[in-house]
Amino acid sequence: MDYAVISVPAAPVRRKPNHRKEMVNQLLFGETVKVLYSKNELWVKIRSLHDGYEG
């Protein structure tokens, strides 16, 4: 299991790995996430440890 910390002021969490897909949540600087899997170098499926949202 890998974990990560958000290092930008606000990171959008999208339903699907595409910039045009719906934003379901937004993570803020310092929040922690569990990395579920990586699609490629640009997209990572995560679960927020704060509220459980996935995207």
SENU-929043 format. One record per atom (N, C-alpha, C, O): x, y, z; chain; atom name; residue number from 1. Coordinates in steps of 0.05 Angstrom, whole numbers, always signed. Example, Ala and Ser with C-alpha at 12.3 -4.5 7.8 and 13.67 -1.06 7.14 Angstrom:
- +264/-114/+156/A/N/1
- +246/-90/+156/A/CA/1
- +264/-66/+156/A/C/1
- +285/-66/+169/A/O/1
- +257/-45/+142/A/N/2
- +273/-21/+143/A/CA/2
- +258/+1/+157/A/C/2
- +268/+23/+161/A/O/2
//
This chain:
- +17/-24/+0/A/N/1
- +0/+0/+0/A/CA/1
- +17/+25/+0/A/C/1
- +36/+28/+16/A/O/1
- +11/+43/-18/A/N/2
- +25/+68/-19/A/CA/2
- +7/+91/-10/A/C/2
- -17/+90/-14/A/O/2
- +19/+110/+2/A/N/3
- +5/+134/+12/A/CA/3
- +19/+159/+1/A/C/3
- +42/+158/-6/A/O/3
- +4/+181/-1/A/N/4
- +15/+205/-12/A/CA/4
- +3/+229/+3/A/C/4
- -17/+227/+16/A/O/4
- +17/+251/+2/A/N/5
- +8/+276/+14/A/CA/5
- +5/+297/-9/A/C/5
- +22/+299/-26/A/O/5
- -17/+311/-9/A/N/6
- -23/+331/-29/A/CA/6
- -3/+354/-25/A/C/6
- -1/+365/-4/A/O/6
- +11/+361/-47/A/N/7
- +32/+382/-45/A/CA/7
- +26/+407/-61/A/C/7
- +43/+424/-65/A/O/7
- +1/+410/-70/A/N/8
- -8/+434/-85/A/CA/8
- -31/+446/-69/A/C/8
- -43/+432/-53/A/O/8
- -37/+472/-73/A/N/9
- -58/+485/-58/A/CA/9
- -85/+471/-59/A/C/9
- -99/+468/-39/A/O/9
- -93/+461/-83/A/N/10
- -118/+447/-86/A/CA/10
- -115/+427/-110/A/C/10
- -108/+435/-132/A/O/10
- -122/+402/-105/A/N/11
- -120/+382/-126/A/CA/11
- -148/+371/-132/A/C/11
- -161/+360/-114/A/O/11
- -157/+373/-157/A/N/12
- -183/+363/-164/A/CA/12
- -183/+332/-164/A/C/12
- -164/+320/-173/A/O/12
- -205/+320/-155/A/N/13
- -209/+291/-156/A/CA/13
- -231/+287/-176/A/C/13
- -254/+296/-172/A/O/13
- -224/+272/-197/A/N/14
- -243/+268/-219/A/CA/14
- -254/+240/-218/A/C/14
- -241/+221/-209/A/O/14
- -279/+237/-229/A/N/15
- -292/+210/-230/A/CA/15
- -277/+191/-248/A/C/15
- -274/+168/-241/A/O/15
- -267/+200/-271/A/N/16
- -252/+184/-290/A/CA/16
- -226/+198/-297/A/C/16
- -224/+222/-293/A/O/16
- -206/+184/-306/A/N/17
- -180/+196/-313/A/CA/17
- -180/+213/-338/A/C/17
- -169/+205/-359/A/O/17
- -193/+236/-337/A/N/18
- -194/+254/-360/A/CA/18
- -200/+282/-349/A/C/18
- -217/+285/-331/A/O/18
- -186/+302/-359/A/N/19
- -190/+329/-349/A/CA/19
- -218/+340/-354/A/C/19
- -226/+359/-341/A/O/19
- -233/+328/-372/A/N/20
- -260/+337/-378/A/CA/20
- -282/+323/-362/A/C/20
- -305/+331/-363/A/O/20
- -274/+303/-346/A/N/21
- -294/+288/-330/A/CA/21
- -302/+304/-305/A/C/21
- -288/+322/-297/A/O/21
- -324/+296/-293/A/N/22
- -335/+309/-270/A/CA/22
- -315/+309/-247/A/C/22
- -302/+289/-240/A/O/22
- -313/+333/-234/A/N/23
- -296/+335/-209/A/CA/23
- -314/+328/-186/A/C/23
- -334/+342/-181/A/O/23
- -308/+306/-171/A/N/24
- -325/+296/-150/A/CA/24
- -316/+306/-122/A/C/24
- -331/+305/-103/A/O/24
- -291/+316/-121/A/N/25
- -281/+326/-95/A/CA/25
- -256/+343/-101/A/C/25
- -246/+343/-123/A/O/25
- -246/+356/-80/A/N/26
- -222/+371/-82/A/CA/26
- -206/+367/-57/A/C/26
- -216/+370/-35/A/O/26
- -180/+360/-60/A/N/27
- -163/+356/-37/A/CA/27
- -145/+380/-34/A/C/27
- -137/+393/-53/A/O/27
- -140/+387/-8/A/N/28
- -125/+411/-2/A/CA/28
- -97/+403/+7/A/C/28
- -91/+381/+15/A/O/28
- -79/+423/+6/A/N/29
- -51/+420/+14/A/CA/29
- -49/+406/+41/A/C/29
- -62/+414/+60/A/O/29
- -32/+385/+42/A/N/30
- -28/+370/+67/A/CA/30
- -46/+347/+72/A/C/30
- -40/+331/+90/A/O/30
- -67/+344/+57/A/N/31
- -85/+321/+61/A/CA/31
- -71/+295/+52/A/C/31
- -54/+296/+34/A/O/31
- -78/+273/+64/A/N/32
- -65/+248/+57/A/CA/32
- -85/+230/+42/A/C/32
- -109/+231/+46/A/O/32
- -74/+214/+24/A/N/33
- -90/+196/+7/A/CA/33
- -76/+169/+6/A/C/33
- -52/+166/+9/A/O/33
- -92/+148/+1/A/N/34
- -82/+121/-4/A/CA/34
- -82/+118/-34/A/C/34
- -103/+123/-47/A/O/34
- -60/+109/-46/A/N/35
- -58/+105/-75/A/CA/35
- -68/+77/-80/A/C/35
- -56/+57/-71/A/O/35
- -90/+75/-96/A/N/36
- -101/+49/-102/A/CA/36
- -88/+36/-126/A/C/36
- -81/+12/-125/A/O/36
- -84/+51/-147/A/N/37
- -68/+42/-170/A/CA/37
- -62/+65/-188/A/C/37
- -74/+87/-186/A/O/37
- -44/+61/-207/A/N/38
- -35/+82/-225/A/CA/38
- -42/+73/-254/A/C/38
- -35/+51/-262/A/O/38
- -55/+91/-269/A/N/39
- -63/+84/-296/A/CA/39
- -39/+89/-315/A/C/39
- -34/+73/-333/A/O/39
- -25/+111/-311/A/N/40
- -1/+118/-326/A/CA/40
- +14/+139/-310/A/C/40
- +8/+142/-286/A/O/40
- +32/+153/-321/A/N/41
- +47/+173/-305/A/CA/41
- +30/+197/-298/A/C/41
- +39/+213/-280/A/O/41
- +7/+201/-310/A/N/42
- -8/+225/-305/A/CA/42
- -32/+221/-286/A/C/42
- -40/+240/-273/A/O/42
- -43/+196/-285/A/N/43
- -67/+192/-270/A/CA/43
- -62/+170/-248/A/C/43
- -50/+150/-253/A/O/43
- -73/+176/-224/A/N/44
- -71/+157/-202/A/CA/44
- -98/+155/-189/A/C/44
- -111/+175/-183/A/O/44
- -107/+130/-184/A/N/45
- -132/+126/-170/A/CA/45
- -126/+127/-140/A/C/45
- -108/+113/-130/A/O/45
- -141/+145/-125/A/N/46
- -135/+149/-97/A/CA/46
- -160/+147/-80/A/C/46
- -182/+148/-90/A/O/46
- -156/+144/-54/A/N/47
- -178/+146/-35/A/CA/47
- -169/+165/-13/A/C/47
- -147/+162/-1/A/O/47
- -185/+186/-8/A/N/48
- -178/+205/+12/A/CA/48
- -181/+193/+40/A/C/48
- -201/+179/+45/A/O/48
- -161/+197/+56/A/N/49
- -162/+185/+83/A/CA/49
- -180/+203/+101/A/C/49
- -188/+194/+123/A/O/49
- -185/+227/+93/A/N/50
- -202/+245/+109/A/CA/50
- -232/+238/+106/A/C/50
- -246/+235/+127/A/O/50
- -242/+234/+82/A/N/51
- -271/+230/+78/A/CA/51
- -277/+205/+61/A/C/51
- -301/+199/+57/A/O/51
- -257/+190/+52/A/N/52
- -263/+165/+38/A/CA/52
- -270/+168/+8/A/C/52
- -274/+148/-5/A/O/52
- -270/+192/-2/A/N/53
- -276/+196/-31/A/CA/53
- -255/+183/-48/A/C/53
- -231/+183/-40/A/O/53
- -264/+172/-70/A/N/54
- -245/+159/-89/A/CA/54
- -247/+174/-116/A/C/54
- -268/+185/-123/A/O/54
- -225/+174/-130/A/N/55
- -225/+187/-156/A/CA/55
- -197/+185/-168/A/C/55
- -193/+194/-191/A/O/55
//
